[in-house]
Structure formats: structure tokens, C-alpha cells
Amino acid sequence: MNDQALVSTGDLYESCTRTLERTLEEYETSDLADITTLLTPLEQTTRMVPRARRLRGSAALDWMRLHAAVTATMAGAAYDRGRHSDAVSLADRAATVARAAGDSALAGRSLAVRARVVRQHSPAVALQLAGAAGRIAGTSPARAMITGKVTAGSYAAVGDVTGVRNAVTRAWKIMEKLDASTQGRPGFALDTYSPADLALACAEALTTVGVPEEATPHLERAAALIADSGQTGMIVAVHMARARTVLARDRPNLDEAENHVAHAVTLSAQRPAEWVARLVRDISALAGRRTGHHMDDLVAATSAWS
């Protein structure tokens, strides 16, 4: 804070805001560990400035919202890195601060991180958390994300086809009511949610629940919207979803699936992440069940990613 003390509060706020905006813009192409390293001091600054400078009123609320946004971004990075305990801790703090600052959409989006972590162990609890997060998020883009990604994914985890279909339908109804300016571009965001992201989430849930033929139109839409976006993380996710879908069909195609996974791994080499390695393991296991052959080389190539 010594150097910061020489900077006006307004200038410091603008500087912190620009840093966060740049991080969000580059999230899908940056190393997640680098993002965490960059945002750690920013989180400390946005947390300390209001107290150190005894801010009140709207200025204090602005800093609280910024702190919540930084913390929510760190929670997302922690989740993608497989640091789930850190992700939950950061997400809970972001949700608490966001609600105190009056940003219900960000609070709901942050709470959804806890639901995604819990879903792996208890889909029923995840559904309850997703419902609470959706109510908090109101009619914001975050609600479309929560319904399409978290709620549909939780129903898929327990094999509830009807639940997935209903969640997918609700998510698109929410998306259709959003203004174009709130749909943004594909990839990680705090204030927007892209139709490409929703299409990908729907395809993943429908494939997981065993109806890949219903997933295909969503996946094709996602692929078309994401292909030229330059968002590496999203392009990787589409390849992974394609691999799972071709393996889930009545006649699984191992070669096609393996080509998609190999391409995703190549794209991820400069941005290795735990979520990519986890998907490679999951798809290899699915390939083993559906075709009798695993993707051992690709699993080995990503085993050290975190």
C-alpha cells in the first residue's frame, strides 16, 4: 500500500478495473496459473483500499463490487485448475461481498461455482444450490448460465433425461429474453453469457444423459459460433464435447473421437489445465466402455497438467 498511497483513489480504481478487464479478455488464452498470480495482489488491493482509505457510500460500494469481481474470477480459475477447495472459498467470499454491494447477478454466478464442485459428490445438493443461485441472479445472463450449465449438468449426473431437457428449454427461454449486449463473446465472463457457451453446455448435458442425437444440433451451433472466436479454451471444450458425442452414439467412432481429443490436447499445450486432463481421462474411460480401447497416450501426455 506504500506506493498505492501516492495514487488517488480514483486513479487506483481505474487501474485495478483495467487489469481485471484485460484478464477477463485474455482468460481463454492465458495460462490459468498466470491468471492467479496476476490477480492475487489485485484481490488484496481491492479488499484493503476501502478500509485503508476509509471510503464510504457509493465509492465503497464500487470497490466492493470490484473486489467481488476479482475474487469471482479467481474462483473460476481455481475451479478450472482443479483447486476445488480454493474455488469454493473464493466463490463464497465473492458471493457474500457481491450481495452486500447489491450485485445479485455476480452473487448468483459466484454461488454457482460451489454448486459445480458439489455436483461431483451430490447432484441433489447441487440442484438446490443452483436453484438458490438462479433466484439470486434474477433475470441476468448469469441465470441462463446457471440453468444451462449447472442445473442441466446436475440432472445429467443422475441420469434424469426429463430434468435435462426441461433445464435446456428453460435456459434458452432465458437467453432469448436477454439483450444482445449482455450475450457477449464465447468464454469466461462475469457480466455476459454467450449463446455459444449455452449451446455447448446443453450439448454436454444431453450427451451425458444418453441422448447424443439431441445434443448434436446444440454442438453444431456451438462449434459454428466458437470456431473463429480465437478463444482457445472454448475451442478445446468443443473438441472434447465432439469426442464424447461420437463415442455416445449407437455406433461409436473411436478414430474420430481420438482425433478431436488429440487436437484439443495440442491446442492446450501452451495452456495446460486440470480440466483438460480430467476430460481426457473421462473420454478415455468412455472410449474403453464403448469400444474396448482407451486413449492411454493422450492420458499420459496430460497426466501432469494442473
C-alpha positions as CSV (number, residue, x, y, z in Angstrom):
1,M,0.0,0.0,0.0
2,N,3.0,2.4,0.3
3,D,3.1,3.1,-3.5
4,Q,-0.7,3.0,-3.7
5,A,-0.9,5.7,-1.0
6,L,0.7,8.1,-3.6
7,V,-2.1,7.4,-6.1
8,S,-5.5,8.9,-6.0
9,T,-8.3,6.6,-5.1
10,G,-10.0,7.2,-8.4
11,D,-6.8,6.5,-10.5
12,L,-6.2,3.4,-8.5
13,Y,-9.7,2.2,-9.0
14,E,-9.4,2.7,-12.8
15,S,-6.1,0.9,-12.8
16,C,-7.4,-2.1,-11.0
17,T,-10.5,-2.2,-13.2
18,R,-8.4,-2.2,-16.4
19,T,-6.3,-5.0,-15.0
20,L,-9.4,-7.1,-14.4
21,E,-10.9,-6.3,-17.8
22,R,-7.7,-7.3,-19.5
23,T,-7.6,-10.5,-17.5
24,L,-11.2,-11.4,-18.5
25,E,-10.4,-10.6,-22.1
26,E,-7.4,-12.9,-22.1
27,Y,-8.8,-15.6,-19.8
28,E,-9.4,-18.2,-22.6
29,T,-5.9,-17.9,-24.0
30,S,-3.8,-17.3,-20.8
31,D,-2.2,-19.8,-18.5
32,L,-4.5,-20.2,-15.6
33,A,-1.6,-20.2,-13.1
34,D,-0.5,-16.8,-14.5
35,I,-4.0,-15.5,-14.1
36,T,-4.0,-16.5,-10.4
37,T,-0.6,-14.9,-9.9
38,L,-1.7,-11.7,-11.5
39,L,-5.0,-11.4,-9.6
40,T,-3.7,-12.3,-6.1
41,P,-2.2,-8.8,-5.4
42,L,-5.3,-7.3,-7.1
43,E,-7.5,-9.1,-4.8
44,Q,-5.5,-7.8,-1.8
45,T,-5.6,-4.3,-3.1
46,T,-9.4,-4.2,-3.8
47,R,-10.0,-5.7,-0.3
48,M,-7.7,-3.3,1.6
49,V,-8.3,0.0,-0.1
50,P,-11.8,0.8,1.2
51,R,-10.7,0.2,4.8
52,A,-7.3,1.8,4.5
53,R,-8.8,4.9,2.9
54,R,-12.0,4.9,5.0
55,L,-14.3,5.0,2.0
56,R,-18.0,5.4,2.4
57,G,-21.1,5.5,0.3
58,S,-21.0,4.8,-3.4
59,A,-17.2,4.8,-3.5
60,A,-17.1,2.0,-1.0
61,L,-19.7,0.0,-2.9
62,D,-17.8,0.4,-6.2
63,W,-14.7,-1.1,-4.5
64,M,-16.8,-3.9,-3.0
65,R,-18.2,-4.8,-6.4
66,L,-14.7,-4.7,-7.9
67,H,-13.3,-6.9,-5.1
68,A,-16.2,-9.4,-5.7
69,A,-15.5,-9.5,-9.4
70,V,-11.8,-10.1,-8.9
71,T,-12.5,-12.8,-6.4
72,A,-15.1,-14.5,-8.6
73,T,-12.6,-14.6,-11.4
74,M,-10.0,-16.2,-9.1
75,A,-12.7,-18.7,-8.1
76,G,-13.2,-19.6,-11.8
77,A,-9.5,-20.0,-12.4
78,A,-9.2,-22.2,-9.3
79,Y,-12.0,-24.4,-10.4
80,D,-10.5,-24.8,-13.9
81,R,-7.2,-25.7,-12.2
82,G,-8.8,-28.4,-10.1
83,R,-8.2,-26.5,-6.9
84,H,-11.8,-27.0,-5.8
85,S,-11.3,-26.2,-2.1
86,D,-9.8,-22.8,-3.1
87,A,-12.6,-22.3,-5.7
88,V,-15.3,-22.8,-3.1
89,S,-13.7,-20.5,-0.6
90,L,-13.2,-17.7,-3.1
91,A,-16.6,-18.2,-4.6
92,D,-18.3,-18.0,-1.2
93,R,-16.4,-14.7,-0.4
94,A,-17.3,-13.3,-3.8
95,A,-21.0,-14.1,-3.4
96,T,-21.1,-12.6,0.1
97,V,-19.3,-9.3,-1.0
98,A,-21.4,-9.1,-4.2
99,R,-24.7,-9.4,-2.3
100,A,-23.5,-6.8,0.2
101,A,-22.7,-4.4,-2.7
102,G,-26.0,-5.0,-4.4
103,D,-24.7,-7.1,-7.3
104,S,-27.1,-10.0,-7.2
105,A,-26.1,-11.3,-10.7
106,L,-22.5,-11.7,-9.6
107,A,-23.5,-13.2,-6.3
108,G,-25.6,-15.9,-8.2
109,R,-22.8,-16.6,-10.6
110,S,-20.3,-17.0,-7.8
111,L,-22.6,-19.3,-5.8
112,A,-22.8,-21.5,-9.0
113,V,-19.1,-22.4,-8.5
114,R,-20.0,-24.1,-5.3
115,A,-22.8,-26.0,-7.0
116,R,-20.4,-27.2,-9.7
117,V,-18.0,-28.5,-7.1
118,V,-20.7,-30.2,-5.1
119,R,-22.2,-31.8,-8.2
120,Q,-19.4,-34.3,-8.4
121,H,-20.4,-35.7,-5.0
122,S,-24.0,-34.9,-4.6
123,P,-26.0,-33.8,-7.6
124,A,-29.2,-33.4,-5.5
125,V,-27.5,-30.8,-3.3
126,A,-26.0,-29.1,-6.4
127,L,-29.5,-28.7,-7.8
128,Q,-30.6,-27.0,-4.6
129,L,-27.6,-24.7,-4.8
130,A,-28.2,-24.0,-8.4
131,G,-31.9,-23.1,-7.7
132,A,-30.8,-20.7,-5.0
133,A,-28.1,-19.2,-7.3
134,G,-30.7,-18.8,-10.1
135,R,-33.1,-17.0,-7.8
136,I,-30.4,-14.6,-6.6
137,A,-29.3,-14.0,-10.2
138,G,-32.7,-12.9,-11.2
139,T,-33.2,-12.3,-15.0
140,S,-29.5,-11.7,-15.7
141,P,-27.2,-13.6,-18.1
142,A,-25.9,-15.5,-15.0
143,R,-29.3,-17.2,-14.7
144,A,-29.0,-18.6,-18.2
145,M,-25.6,-19.9,-17.4
146,I,-26.7,-21.5,-14.1
147,T,-29.8,-23.1,-15.7
148,G,-28.0,-24.4,-18.8
149,K,-24.7,-25.4,-17.3
150,V,-25.2,-26.2,-13.6
151,T,-28.9,-27.3,-13.4
152,A,-28.8,-29.3,-16.6
153,G,-25.4,-30.8,-15.7
154,S,-26.7,-31.8,-12.3
155,Y,-29.7,-33.6,-13.8
156,A,-27.4,-35.3,-16.2
157,A,-25.2,-36.5,-13.4
158,V,-28.1,-38.6,-12.0
159,G,-29.4,-39.7,-15.5
160,D,-32.6,-37.6,-15.4
161,V,-33.3,-37.1,-19.1
162,T,-36.5,-35.2,-18.4
163,G,-34.8,-32.9,-16.0
164,V,-32.0,-32.2,-18.5
165,R,-34.5,-31.5,-21.3
166,N,-36.5,-29.1,-19.1
167,A,-33.4,-27.3,-17.9
168,V,-32.2,-26.9,-21.5
169,T,-35.6,-25.5,-22.6
170,R,-35.7,-23.0,-19.7
171,A,-32.1,-21.9,-20.3
172,W,-32.9,-21.0,-23.9
173,K,-36.0,-19.1,-22.9
174,I,-33.9,-17.1,-20.5
175,M,-31.3,-16.5,-23.2
176,E,-33.9,-15.4,-25.7
177,K,-35.0,-12.6,-23.4
178,L,-31.5,-11.2,-22.9
179,D,-30.5,-8.1,-24.7
180,A,-27.8,-8.7,-27.4
181,S,-25.3,-6.6,-25.4
182,T,-25.5,-9.0,-22.5
183,Q,-24.7,-12.1,-24.6
184,G,-21.1,-11.1,-25.1
185,R,-18.5,-13.3,-26.8
186,P,-17.8,-17.0,-26.1
187,G,-15.7,-17.9,-23.0
188,F,-15.3,-16.9,-19.3
189,A,-17.1,-13.7,-18.4
190,L,-18.8,-12.1,-15.4
191,D,-21.5,-9.8,-16.9
192,T,-22.4,-11.7,-20.1
193,Y,-23.2,-15.2,-21.3
194,S,-22.9,-16.2,-24.9
195,P,-25.3,-18.4,-26.9
196,A,-22.2,-20.4,-27.8
197,D,-21.5,-21.2,-24.2
198,L,-25.1,-22.2,-23.6
199,A,-25.2,-24.4,-26.7
200,L,-22.0,-26.2,-25.6
201,A,-23.4,-26.7,-22.0
202,C,-26.6,-28.1,-23.4
203,A,-24.8,-30.5,-25.7
204,E,-22.6,-31.7,-22.9
205,A,-25.6,-32.4,-20.6
206,L,-27.6,-34.1,-23.3
207,T,-24.7,-36.3,-24.3
208,T,-24.0,-37.2,-20.6
209,V,-27.6,-38.3,-20.1
210,G,-27.5,-40.6,-23.1
211,V,-29.3,-38.7,-25.9
212,P,-26.4,-37.6,-28.2
213,E,-28.7,-37.2,-31.2
214,E,-30.4,-34.3,-29.3
215,A,-27.0,-32.9,-28.4
216,T,-25.8,-32.7,-32.0
217,P,-27.7,-29.6,-33.1
218,H,-26.5,-27.7,-30.0
219,L,-23.0,-28.9,-30.6
220,E,-23.0,-27.8,-34.2
221,R,-24.3,-24.4,-33.2
222,A,-21.6,-24.0,-30.5
223,A,-18.9,-25.1,-33.0
224,A,-20.0,-22.6,-35.6
225,L,-20.0,-19.7,-33.1
226,I,-16.8,-20.6,-31.5
227,A,-14.7,-21.8,-34.5
228,D,-13.3,-18.3,-35.4
229,S,-13.5,-16.7,-32.0
230,G,-9.8,-17.2,-31.1
231,Q,-10.9,-18.4,-27.7
232,T,-8.6,-21.3,-27.2
233,G,-10.3,-22.7,-24.1
234,M,-13.7,-22.7,-25.7
235,I,-12.4,-24.3,-28.9
236,V,-10.8,-27.1,-26.8
237,A,-14.1,-27.6,-25.0
238,V,-15.9,-28.0,-28.3
239,H,-13.4,-30.7,-29.5
240,M,-13.9,-32.5,-26.2
241,A,-17.7,-32.4,-26.5
242,R,-17.5,-33.6,-30.0
243,A,-15.4,-36.6,-28.9
244,R,-17.9,-37.5,-26.2
245,T,-20.8,-37.2,-28.6
246,V,-19.3,-39.5,-31.3
247,L,-18.5,-42.1,-28.6
248,A,-22.0,-41.9,-27.2
249,R,-23.7,-42.7,-30.5
250,D,-25.2,-46.1,-31.3
251,R,-22.1,-46.7,-33.5
252,P,-19.2,-45.1,-31.6
253,N,-16.3,-43.8,-33.7
254,L,-13.1,-44.2,-31.9
255,D,-10.8,-42.7,-34.5
256,E,-12.9,-39.6,-34.8
257,A,-13.1,-39.2,-31.1
258,E,-9.4,-39.7,-30.7
259,N,-8.7,-37.1,-33.4
260,H,-10.8,-34.5,-31.5
261,V,-9.1,-35.2,-28.2
262,A,-5.6,-35.1,-29.8
263,H,-6.4,-31.7,-31.4
264,A,-7.7,-30.4,-28.1
265,V,-4.5,-31.6,-26.3
266,T,-2.3,-29.9,-28.9
267,L,-4.2,-26.6,-28.6
268,S,-3.9,-26.9,-24.8
269,A,-0.1,-27.5,-24.7
270,Q,0.6,-23.8,-24.2
271,R,-2.2,-23.5,-21.7
272,P,-2.2,-26.8,-19.8
273,A,-5.1,-27.1,-17.3
274,E,-6.5,-29.7,-14.9
275,W,-10.0,-29.5,-16.5
276,V,-8.5,-30.6,-19.9
277,A,-6.6,-33.5,-18.3
278,R,-9.8,-34.5,-16.5
279,L,-11.8,-34.6,-19.7
280,V,-9.1,-36.6,-21.4
281,R,-9.3,-39.2,-18.7
282,D,-13.1,-39.2,-18.8
283,I,-13.2,-39.6,-22.6
284,S,-10.6,-42.3,-22.5
285,A,-12.7,-44.2,-20.0
286,L,-15.8,-43.7,-22.1
287,A,-13.9,-45.0,-25.1
288,G,-12.9,-48.1,-23.2
289,R,-16.5,-48.8,-22.2
290,R,-17.9,-48.1,-25.7
291,T,-15.2,-49.6,-27.9
292,G,-12.9,-51.6,-25.7
293,H,-10.0,-49.2,-26.5
294,H,-8.6,-46.4,-24.3
295,M,-6.6,-43.3,-25.2
296,D,-3.6,-44.1,-23.0
297,D,-1.1,-42.0,-24.9
298,L,-3.3,-38.9,-24.5
299,V,-4.0,-39.6,-20.9
300,A,-0.2,-39.9,-20.3
301,A,0.5,-36.7,-22.2
302,T,-1.8,-34.7,-19.9
303,S,-1.3,-36.5,-16.6
304,A,0.9,-33.8,-15.1
305,W,-1.3,-30.9,-16.0
306,S,-2.7,-28.9,-13.1
